[in-house]
Amino acid sequence: MARYRERKIPIEKFQLSISENSGSNHPLDFPQMDNWLGSALQNSVKDLVCKVSIPSYPFPVFTFLAANSLRELIVDFIIVYCPLLTKIELRNLQNIKSVSISSNHNQSVKIQAPTLEHLSYSGCPWEQSPILDIAECQNLISLELSSIEGCKGLRDIGAPNLVSLEYEGDQIPKLKIAKASGQLKNSQLCLCRLKDLNAAWFGELRKYLLNSTSWSLVDLYFDECDEINMKDLELHHRVANPKVDVLNVQIESSGECPLLVDALLWSCHPRRLYLQSTIEMITCFMDRLMYLKNSRHSTSHGSKPWHSQLKGVKAYKCDSDNQRVLLRSGELVVRTLTEVEEVLFLLDR
């Protein structure tokens, strides 16, 4: 490395890999490691990989980002579990296209990158929401967020060219796109480990889904559902309905809860419903959907019920060749009630 520094020999690729078992994990060794990295920067390195598995090593990330050569060459930037970085700022990266950050603690992240096209951020589910500030990202095409506590720390995003939006967490996000994108083609919402699902929760879900013109996929995973009062839901009924192409629901508990079917249809308004649950729960869904389809009539005071647009229901299961087979209610009677099955419901509206 001294020869490269003294003779200013260009470095195409530099890789530093040090673990706790490598013998270079004492604090007295850290200045030498800094010198190695500094030499790579000084010699205009183009491809840089650092794998330093020493928790106490203060990685000089800001020295990297201040280097002129890296600002001009950096296209992809990845940070994976760097606990000593409490504040991350990415600015003046002239050719940056993709940023991926995986955090295992609360970090403050600020990104100002007009050329950025892809952003992926994975937080820590047991930490408080980070401050994630995304500014001047008019070329942002895809945004992936996961394990963030409802996006409480995420400010409005100005992304007029956003094509793909994916969110995964255990709470309904507070995320808002400051400038709605007319090009949004892929929008996915995945909510796992859900609890306290009642009328108010489904009302919040419906309100959030109405923020976008349509959703490609909504995933919901939960063990059980609280008592639902559909009258409370209908008080918040609006003329506009959410548009969800695929609603994927996984329920661990058994039992019958017909009003859960009502709440799912009311809040998501899906075209296709995948249900993975027990035979007892699937039978309950089938019976309730058929009832709602057959109840398409006006109420006594002349107004149409919320489910009046449900014109047809078909249920399918997959055979041994993974082909769709039409499923009839009577076929489930002979099955064990606790047996788990996956069924696709096509809803004609």
N, C-alpha and C positions, 0 to 999 in steps of 0.2 A: 504493500500500500504506500510506503514511503517513496518507492521508486515511481509509482504512478503519479504521486503528488508532485515530486520534484521535477519530473520530466513532462508533466502536464499531458500524460497519455490519456486519450479519450477512453471512457469506460462505457461500453454498451449496456452491460447488465451487471448488477451487484446484488448478491444475496447474502444476508447475514442470518445465521441460524444458531441460536444459543439457548440452551435449556439449563435448568438448575443442576443437572448432572454433568454438565460439560466442563466444570472447573473454573469457569469465568463468571462466577455469580457473586463475587465479593464487591462491595461498593468501591474499593480501590481500583477495580477493573473497569468501572463505568467510564472514566475519562478516555481510556484507550478505545472503548467501543464508540464513543462520540467521535474520536479522531478518525476511525475507519469510515464512519458514515459521512463525516465532514469531507474526507478525501473523495468519496464517491460523488458528493454534490459539487465539489470544486471542479471535478473533471467531467461535468455535464452528463451524468449518468442518465440513461433513457429508460431503463427497465430496472426497477428497484423492488426487492422483496425482503422484508424484515420479519423474522419469526423469533422473537425474544421472549421466552417463557420464564421470565424472572419478574415476579410481581413488584419488587422493590426498585426496578430500574426505571428511572424517569425518562421515558422515550422522548427525544427532542423533536416532537412533531412540528412545533412552530418554526424551528430552524429549517425544517424541510419545506414548509409552506412559504417561507420567506425567500427561498432560493429562486433566482430568476429562471434557471434552466428548468426547474420542475413546473413553475407556473406556465411556461410555454409548452411543456410536453405532457403534462398530466391530462389524461383522458378519462381513466377510470380510477376512482379513489375508494378504498375499502378500509374500514376500521372495525376490528372484531375484538370486543371485550378488552378495552384498555382502561382499567379502573382508575389510573392516576390522572386521566384526562377528565376534568370536571367541566371544562368549557372548550367547545370545538367551534371554530369559525373558519368557513371556507369563502374566501373573497379573491377577486382578481385572478381567478384561474381561467385563462383565456380560451382554453379548448376543452374544458371539462364537459364530459357527456354523461357520465354515470357515477353516482355516489351511493355507497352501501355502508350503513352504520349499524352494528349490533352492540347493544349496551347491556351490561349486567348491573348497572346502578344509575342513579339519577344524574343525567348530564344535560348541560345547556348547549344546544346546537343552533348555530346561525349560518344560513347558506345564502349567499348572494352570487348567483351564477346565471347570467342571461343565456348561456349556451347549454345549460343542463337539460338533459332529455329524460333521464331515468333516475328516480330516487327511491331507495328502499331503506326503511328504518325499523329496526326491531328493538323494542325496549325491554324493560324488566317488569314482569307482572306484579311483583311484590314491592316495587318501589313507587313513589309518587310520580305523577306525570312529569315528563321533562319539559323544558321550554324549547320548543322547536319552531324556529322562525325561518320561514322560507320566503325570500323576497326576490323580486325581479327575475322570476323563472318563467318568462313568457313562452319559452320553447319546451317546457316540461310536457312530456308525452305520457309517461307512466309514473304512478305513485303507489307504493306499497307500504302499508303501516301495520305493525303487529305488536301485540303485547303492550299496548299503550292504554293507560287508564282513561278510556273515554275521550282521548285527544283533548283533555282539558287545557293542556299547556300549548296546544297548537293553534297559532293564529290563523286568520283567514288566508287562504292561498289564492294568489292571482295566477291562474293557469288557463288562459283562454284556449289553448291547444291541447288540453288533456284528453287523451284517448282511453287510457286504462286507469282505473282506481280500484285498489283492493285494500280492504281493512279487515284485520282479525284481532279480536279481543274478547273480554268478558262483560263489556258494557256497551250500550248504545253510544256511538261517538257523538261528540259535539262539533265535529268537523264541518266546515262550510267552505265552499269554493267561492271566493270573492267575485270572480268573473266566470259565470257559468259557461262551460264549453259545449258548443253545439256538435262537437266531434266525438263525444264520449260514447264509445262502443262497448267497452268491457267495464262493468262496474260490479264488484263483488263485495258482499258483506258477510263475514263469518263471525258469529257470536257463540262462544263456548262456555261451558261451566256456568250456565245461567241459573239464577236463583230469583225467588220472589217474583214470579211471572203472574201478574194480576192484570186487571183492566187498565190500570194506570200505565203499566209497563208496555202493553200492546198499543196504547194510545201514543206513547213516546216513539215507539218503533214506526208506527204509521206516519207520524209527523216528520220523522227523519227521512223516511223513504220518499216522501213527497218533495224533498229538496231536489231530487233529480228527476229527469223526464222518464227514465226507465232504469231497471236493474237487470243485469244478466243473471246473477245468482245471489240468493240469500240462504246462508247456512245457519241453522239453529240447533244447538245441542244442549239438552237439559235432562234432568232426572225426573222432575215432577213439576206440576203446575198448581198454583194456588186457586182458590175459588174465583171465578170470573163472573162479573155482573155485566151482561150484554147491554142492559139499559144505560149503564154508565158509558159504554163505548159509543152507543148510538147518539148520545148527547153531543159528541164531538164529531159527528159524521159531517163530511164535506161533500160538495158536488164532485170534486176531483178525487180520483182513486189512484193509489200507487200502481205502478206497472212493473211486475216482477215476472221474468220469463221462467226461471226455475226456483222453486222453494224446496230446499232440502232439510228435512226435519228428522232428528234422531232423538228418540225418547227412551230412556232406560226403564221407567216404571211401567207397570201394567195397570189394568183397570179401565174404566169407562169415563170419559170426560168429553161429552159432545160439545160443550161450550168452548172447549179448546179449539175445535175445528172452526167454529164461528169466528173466534178471535184471530186465528191464523189467516183465514180468508179475508176478514175485514181489514186487517192491518197490512197485508202483503198483496192481496189481489193477484195471486199467481196464475199462470197459464198451465204450468206443470208442477205437480207436487210429488216429491219423492219422500216416502215415509219408511224409516227403519225402526221397527219396534216389535212388540209381542203380537201374536195373533189376535189376542183380545183387543189390543189397542187398534190394530188395523181394521178389525171388524167394526169397531166403534166408528172409525173414520168413514168406512164405506157406508154404513147405515145412515150416518149423519149427512153425508154428502148427497145421498139419494133423497133424503128427506128435504134438504134445502132445495134440491133441483125441482122436486114435486110441489114445493111451496111457493112457486113463483106467481104470486097474486098480490093485489093491492090490499093494504090494511083497511080497517073499517073507516078511517077518516080520509081515504082516497090517496094517500101517499104510498109509494112503492117501498118495500123493505130493502135493506142494504144488499141482500143476497139475490135480488130479483134478476140480476143479469146472469145467473148461473143456469145455462140452458142444457148442458149435458155433462155427464160424468162417465168416464171409462177407467177401469182399473186393469193394470198389467203386472205380471211378474215375469221373471226371466227363467227359461228352462235350462237344461243341462248344457245346451249349445249357446247360451247367453242370448237367446232370441226372445222377443216379447211375446207373451201369451196372455190372451184376454182372461181376466180373473173374475169369477162370479162369486157372489157372497156365500153360496152354499158350499163351495169348495173348502172354506176355512173351518167349517163346523167340525170336521173329523180331525183337525189338527190340535196339537197340544197348545193350550192357551198361552203358556209361557214361552213357547218357541219363538225365536226371533226371525223375522222375515223382512224383505224390502219390497215395496210395492210402488209403482208409478201410477199416479192419478192424472189423467188428462182432463182438464176443465175447459169446457166450451162456454165462452161468455159472449 
